Amino acid sequence: MRISAMGPNAYLIECDTLDGVHQAYRQLREQKLPGIIDLVPGAVTLLVRHDATRVTADTLTNALRDHDTSEARTDAPRVITISVTYDGDDLADVAHHTGLSTDEVIEAHTGTQWTVAFSGFAPGFAYLTGGDARLHVPRRATPRTTVPAGSVGLAGHYSGIYPRPSPGGWNIIGTTTQTLWDLHADPPGLLQPGMHVKFVAQK
């Protein structure tokens, strides 16, 4: 684990694995150190926004001193169930690319719990990993100018849900009515790093 200054009000914690990021994220959230304003996980990094008068690199080092990124998680992650209508415009293309039938694509997408790796792109957009490896597909050659809110997509080894209308190049396989971003909720984003997501086909 390496800690580097990112300007006067942030540090970047670099970890070897995504699990290491999630463990550091959980530990710092649980400790609630005075002066930490925000924690932003990435694939192998954790950005710590802070009050420079209250948090130093030594503070973070001491807080994480006994943190072992190889240690297995002992508490069960929270599981969020999301109902999906698998009617996406790219469902047939994904089936063709993977060599699966459309029903098999749906079974693969719903058959494994996904893990929230990190958020990005737009508020409430979570990058989900750990799904069926057969669903690894490239982004669309031509992105859409608008993807409707609630669209469930695949790109690379990730799955994700568009929380609001926006441009996007992911392969859309379905839609959900689940709210992903609510400013009145705490936290506003439904899907937080380390959570698991179970997709269920809407009948």
C-alpha positions as CSV (number, residue, x, y, z in Angstrom):
1,M,0.0,0.0,0.0
2,R,1.4,3.4,-1.0
3,I,0.1,6.8,0.0
4,S,0.8,9.9,-2.2
5,A,-0.3,13.5,-1.9
6,M,-2.7,14.6,-4.7
7,G,-2.6,18.4,-4.3
8,P,-3.1,20.1,-0.9
9,N,-6.4,18.4,0.0
10,A,-6.2,14.8,-1.1
11,Y,-4.2,11.6,-0.8
12,L,-4.2,8.7,-3.1
13,I,-3.9,5.2,-1.5
14,E,-2.6,2.7,-4.1
15,C,-3.4,-1.0,-3.4
16,D,-2.4,-4.2,-5.1
17,T,-6.0,-5.5,-5.6
18,L,-9.6,-4.3,-5.7
19,D,-10.2,-6.3,-2.5
20,G,-7.5,-4.2,-0.9
21,V,-9.2,-1.0,-2.0
22,H,-12.5,-2.2,-0.5
23,Q,-10.9,-3.2,2.8
24,A,-9.2,0.2,3.1
25,Y,-12.4,1.9,2.2
26,R,-14.4,0.0,4.8
27,Q,-11.8,0.5,7.5
28,L,-11.6,4.3,7.0
29,R,-15.4,4.6,6.8
30,E,-15.8,2.7,10.0
31,Q,-13.1,4.7,11.9
32,K,-14.6,8.0,10.8
33,L,-11.4,9.9,11.2
34,P,-11.9,13.6,11.8
35,G,-11.0,15.7,8.8
36,I,-11.8,13.1,6.1
37,I,-14.3,14.6,3.7
38,D,-14.8,11.9,1.1
39,L,-13.5,8.5,0.0
40,V,-13.5,7.7,-3.7
41,P,-12.6,4.0,-4.5
42,G,-11.2,3.1,-7.9
43,A,-10.0,-0.2,-9.4
44,V,-6.8,-0.3,-7.4
45,T,-6.8,3.1,-5.7
46,L,-8.6,5.0,-3.0
47,L,-8.8,8.8,-3.2
48,V,-9.1,10.5,0.3
49,R,-10.3,14.1,0.2
50,H,-9.5,15.7,3.5
51,D,-9.0,18.9,5.6
52,A,-5.3,19.4,5.3
53,T,-5.1,20.9,8.8
54,R,-6.4,17.7,10.4
55,V,-5.3,14.8,8.2
56,T,-1.7,13.9,7.2
57,A,-0.1,11.0,5.5
58,D,1.0,9.7,8.9
59,T,-2.6,9.8,10.1
60,L,-3.7,7.5,7.3
61,T,-0.6,5.3,7.6
62,N,-1.3,4.8,11.3
63,A,-5.0,4.2,10.7
64,L,-4.2,1.5,8.2
65,R,-1.0,0.1,9.8
66,D,-2.6,-3.1,10.9
67,H,-4.6,-3.4,7.6
68,D,-3.7,-6.5,5.7
69,T,-5.0,-6.4,2.1
70,S,-4.6,-10.2,1.7
71,E,-6.9,-10.8,4.7
72,A,-10.2,-12.4,3.7
73,R,-13.3,-10.5,4.4
74,T,-15.1,-12.0,7.4
75,D,-18.4,-10.1,7.3
76,A,-21.0,-10.9,4.7
77,P,-21.5,-8.1,2.1
78,R,-24.9,-6.6,1.7
79,V,-26.8,-8.0,-1.4
80,I,-29.0,-5.7,-3.5
81,T,-31.6,-7.4,-5.7
82,I,-32.4,-5.7,-8.9
83,S,-35.3,-6.8,-11.1
84,V,-34.6,-6.4,-14.9
85,T,-36.8,-6.7,-17.9
86,Y,-34.4,-8.2,-20.5
87,D,-35.6,-6.3,-23.5
88,G,-32.4,-4.4,-24.4
89,D,-31.7,-3.4,-28.0
90,D,-28.3,-5.1,-27.9
91,L,-29.4,-8.4,-26.3
92,A,-29.3,-10.2,-29.6
93,D,-25.9,-8.7,-30.5
94,V,-24.5,-9.9,-27.2
95,A,-25.9,-13.4,-27.8
96,H,-24.3,-13.4,-31.2
97,H,-20.9,-12.2,-29.9
98,T,-20.8,-14.7,-27.1
99,G,-22.2,-17.6,-29.0
100,L,-25.0,-17.9,-26.5
101,S,-28.7,-17.8,-27.0
102,T,-30.6,-14.8,-25.6
103,D,-32.0,-17.0,-22.9
104,E,-28.5,-18.1,-22.0
105,V,-27.3,-14.5,-21.8
106,I,-30.1,-13.8,-19.4
107,E,-29.3,-16.9,-17.3
108,A,-25.6,-16.0,-17.2
109,H,-26.4,-12.4,-16.2
110,T,-28.7,-13.5,-13.4
111,G,-26.9,-16.7,-12.4
112,T,-24.0,-15.0,-10.6
113,Q,-23.8,-12.3,-8.0
114,W,-21.9,-9.2,-9.2
115,T,-19.6,-7.1,-6.9
116,V,-19.7,-3.3,-6.9
117,A,-16.1,-2.4,-7.7
118,F,-16.3,1.4,-7.8
119,S,-18.4,4.2,-9.1
120,G,-17.7,6.7,-11.9
121,F,-18.8,8.2,-15.2
122,A,-22.0,9.6,-13.6
123,P,-23.4,9.9,-10.1
124,G,-24.8,6.6,-9.1
125,F,-23.2,4.6,-11.9
126,A,-21.5,1.6,-10.4
127,Y,-19.0,-0.7,-12.2
128,L,-20.0,-4.3,-11.4
129,T,-17.4,-7.1,-11.6
130,G,-17.3,-10.8,-11.0
131,G,-20.1,-11.9,-13.4
132,D,-20.0,-14.9,-15.7
133,A,-16.9,-14.7,-17.9
134,R,-18.8,-15.6,-21.0
135,L,-20.4,-12.2,-20.9
136,H,-17.2,-10.3,-21.6
137,V,-18.0,-8.2,-24.6
138,P,-16.4,-5.1,-26.1
139,R,-18.1,-1.7,-26.0
140,R,-20.3,-0.8,-29.0
141,A,-18.3,0.5,-32.0
142,T,-20.6,3.6,-32.1
143,P,-21.8,5.0,-28.8
144,R,-25.4,6.2,-28.5
145,T,-26.0,9.8,-28.0
146,T,-28.7,9.0,-25.4
147,V,-29.1,5.9,-23.2
148,P,-32.3,5.9,-21.1
149,A,-32.2,5.8,-17.4
150,G,-32.4,2.3,-16.0
151,S,-30.7,0.7,-18.9
152,V,-28.7,-2.4,-17.9
153,G,-25.5,-2.9,-19.9
154,L,-22.3,-4.8,-20.5
155,A,-18.9,-3.6,-21.5
156,G,-15.6,-5.5,-21.1
157,H,-15.9,-7.6,-17.9
158,Y,-18.2,-5.0,-16.3
159,S,-22.0,-4.7,-16.0
160,G,-23.7,-1.5,-15.0
161,I,-26.9,0.5,-14.8
162,Y,-27.4,4.0,-16.2
163,P,-28.8,6.1,-13.4
164,R,-30.0,8.9,-15.7
165,P,-30.3,9.5,-19.4
166,S,-26.8,10.0,-20.9
167,P,-24.6,9.2,-23.8
168,G,-23.0,5.7,-23.6
169,G,-21.4,2.9,-25.5
170,W,-22.3,-0.1,-23.4
171,N,-24.3,-3.0,-24.8
172,I,-27.9,-2.6,-23.4
173,I,-29.4,-5.9,-22.5
174,G,-32.3,-4.8,-20.3
175,T,-34.0,-2.2,-18.2
176,T,-34.9,-1.7,-14.5
177,T,-37.1,0.8,-12.6
178,Q,-34.7,0.7,-9.6
179,T,-33.6,4.1,-8.4
180,L,-29.8,4.3,-8.4
181,W,-29.3,7.9,-7.3
182,D,-31.3,9.8,-4.7
183,L,-30.0,13.0,-3.3
184,H,-32.4,12.6,-0.3
185,A,-30.9,9.2,0.6
186,D,-27.8,8.6,2.8
187,P,-25.7,7.8,0.9
188,P,-27.3,9.1,-2.3
189,G,-25.9,6.2,-4.4
190,L,-27.8,2.8,-3.9
191,L,-24.8,0.7,-4.9
192,Q,-21.7,1.2,-2.7
193,P,-18.3,-0.4,-3.2
194,G,-18.1,-4.0,-1.8
195,M,-21.8,-4.6,-2.1
196,H,-23.1,-7.5,-4.1
197,V,-25.8,-7.2,-6.8
198,K,-28.2,-10.0,-7.7
199,F,-30.0,-9.5,-11.0
200,V,-33.5,-11.1,-11.3
201,A,-35.4,-11.5,-14.5
202,Q,-38.7,-9.6,-14.3
203,K,-41.6,-11.9,-15.3
